[in-house]
Amino acid sequence: MFRTVSVDRCANNIRRVMDIKDRTKEELLQTVEGLKNEIDTLKASHERHLAERLLSEKIIERTQLNFTSFFNTIDEYLFVLDEHAIITNINDTAVRRLGYKKVELVGQSIFILQPPERHAEVTSIMAKVLQGNTDFCMVPFVTKTGVQVPIEIKVSFGMWNNKPSIFGAAKDISALKFSEEKFSKLFMMNPSACILSDFETHKFIEVNDAFSMLLGFKKSEVIGKPPANLGIFPKDMEEGIFRAFLGESKITNVEAVLLAKNGDQKQVLISAENIQIQDKIFRFSIIYDITELRKKSEELVLAKETADDNEIRYKQLFDNTQDHIYIIDITKEGRFRVLDANPAHLQHTWALRKGDLIEECVPPEFIERVKGNYERCFNGRKMISFEESIEGFHFFTQLFPIIGHNNDIYRIIGISRDITKEKQLTDQLKRHNEELTTLNNNLLRAKEIITESEKKFRNLFENSPEGKSIMRIDGSFDSNRAYREILGYSTEEMATMTWMDTTYEEDIPYTKNVLQELIDGKISTANYENRFLHKNGNIVWAMVSIYLQRNIYGEPEFFITTLIDITNRINSEKKIKTLSKAIEQSPTSIMITDANGDIEYVNDLFLSFSQYSLEELKGRKPRIFNKGHLSEEDYNSMWDTLRSGKIWRGEFQNRTKDNNFYWENVTISPIHDKDGSTSNYIISLVDVTERRKMVDDLIEAKEKAQESDRLKTAFLHNISHEIRTPMNAIVGFSGLLTDPDLDHQRRNQFTDIIVKSSDQLLSIINDIIKIASIEAGQAKINVTEFDLNNELEQVYEQFTLVADKQNVSLNLVSMVSDEYWIETDQTKLIQVVTNLLTNALKFTTKGYVNFGYTEKGDEIEFFVEDTGIGISAEFHEEIFQRFRQVESSEARTYGGSGLGLSISKGYVELLGGKIWLKSVLGKGSVFYFSIPRKSAPKRGDIARITDYNSARN
Ligand code: ADP
């Protein structure tokens, strides 16, 4: 029933030998074929055996069911195509693996499952099959998602539903492809040269790239040729090579030398083995190139020698380096044991002792740390480094793990470097760095501040109301707005100018001199007034301040100049100068006060007048001149006038420093400021003392004339009485004397009265003459030297009788010595004493009259004291005036002309002294007078002595 499918694709057989599935496929195909035939047979039987129809149908149904089940579950791609390559059926396996649904494929061309570029190939295979052949198609299937599935399809012709059809059974050969590629790669990409050769002929069938690389032959140069023909065997061909290529069935690692195409000798190891493929024996050879290995081993020998040499060097290094080197072994238990430590380390205060576990040699306080470090290196399996401080030293430590063949760490090498000094240096550097950073920051800040303040100062400079310029030593010049405005130039114009261009020519030498002195350091700043030239040609007066700025080395850097325009001030000063000249030289006194009335200035005339100095007056009020002489009312009204801005005129009685009074006609003018307020007062004073005096004198003269007139009347009245009384007595009694009947006694009595009255009359006339002489300035003094005591005693004698008569005691007291010689006019002195004693006795009826003198310095003071009626104070001055009497002439009890005290006063003054009194009404009086102790006659007076004497005579 089953037709055996002959499998004669020998080329593929080699690969399929090992594949059990291949047989299954054949069986499968046979099964399909068989089933088809069975169906055909069944159909034929159906016609023949109608009777068995029911049974047959059942069988068919079952068979179909079986077929369908088989068709769909078999692990192969099965499909049926009609003669136009349209899919009439396809199994579930194919549908599933290709990612389609059955309905999507049935009715479609098989091309839907194949890459378009292979459709032509598919078409030609189909044509062949439709002629009744069976063929293999290697065109892959493409899944719905576009993945190509390597596939091997066996296609054969058959009838499906009585129509010529193509049956396809496809097998997924992905796995096969993979193993084929694997083996092929193993061969081709093997790093060792691989050769597949015919065992009998030795001809090369296949070589790999490594072979070409090793010996320099291209594949095409060797395939089909025996090795002997390639010249790869040296002439003295070794046994090994021969055996390798020709000899025994198996050789392993036979060392040989081969020659490359370029003649290079290659040291190789050859292994070879025979293999049988489909009854044929092939030889598979592998050649290892050991040329490099050889070279390496030679190098190793050399290296070993070098290593030995190095070891010695390392040992020296180990022993002599200053770094601490120690080698720690790790025990099986994972503990750290010191294997070795170099001398540098052993000198350390605590050292790792050879052979000790670290717990045994590291001080307990460090053990945790040391152990921790080793564990870190051990567990991390890599070098670690760290810095640590131990007992004041600072170490930089590196721990290296030593990894053995079995990948275990079995050792740790530690290298510690004492970096105490470096650390200190680094710390120091760090600090310096920090300091530098701070410094830098400060500098930056300072720079900001400087920039800021530069801005501020630039602003300040530019906007200063004073003209400012900066002139550098190189002559370059910078000026601010005010400076340019003062001189009338623009910034641009100013930029091209030097200070000389704007300085008034005559002032250039002075300025030059100032600049030089600043540069020479003779002065530090200069302030002066200087003339400049305005752009319009006018002279500008300016107050100049120059300061020389020096740099830190003291070298001159630039001049800072400040200009203040004082042209107006200078001009007004000129004006003021003219005015002040006028004031200074004014014929009137001028005083200037401030708004408060405090004196600021007075001119020379005022000073010479007032006797004050300007210093004494400055700041004081003018009132000092007239204190108490201007009424409060007048004073206030004056200020009211002035405050209202008006000029005040009036007269003051002022007073000089030495208390002389003088009168001034005063004009006070307020000076107004621009704003109308009073800034000063100008007071001009004209001396009117003389005029005032003239007026006063006139008034006085007038009053005197009136008084004289009054006195004259009184005098005449008085005199007439004083003269008439004795005259009446003389006339009356002289007439009686002519009576012949007059007795002798009466005659004597009458004669006596007449004589007394004549004396009285004479005395009065003498007094009148004396006073007239004094008042006419004709009384002269006659100085002689005499004993005062003697003279006073005589006066005393003279008055004793009168005093006794009045029952008044008369005493001459206070005699200085027995004799007291003085030089003066004796007659006048005695006259004064006599006058005072006469008055005293006249006005004293009880008590006493004392008189005498005392010496008071250069003067002799006389006194006449009485206990008489006294004189009330209001008359103390008056009684010395001629004809003055306390009693009015109408009610007189006491005689007298009222001339005695006038004469006395006149004489005392003539002798250079003065006269005064003390008296209390009703109690008594003391009259005093003084004369100089030694009064030489004045020259002018001597001439008049004779006059007086003659007058007296
Ligand atoms: P008289 O000739 O009137 O005394 P005087 O000039 O001597 O003139 O004196 C003037 C007046 O002074 C007297 O009239 C008398 O009023 C008064 N007087 C002078 N001396 C005395 C005195 N010792 N006691 C009282 N009154 C005196």
Residues whose N, C-alpha, C, O or C-beta is under 5 A from the ligand:
A	BS01	ADP	N839 A840 F843 G868 I869 G870 I871 I879 R884 Q885 V886 E887 G895 G896 S897 G898 L899 G900 L901 S902 S925
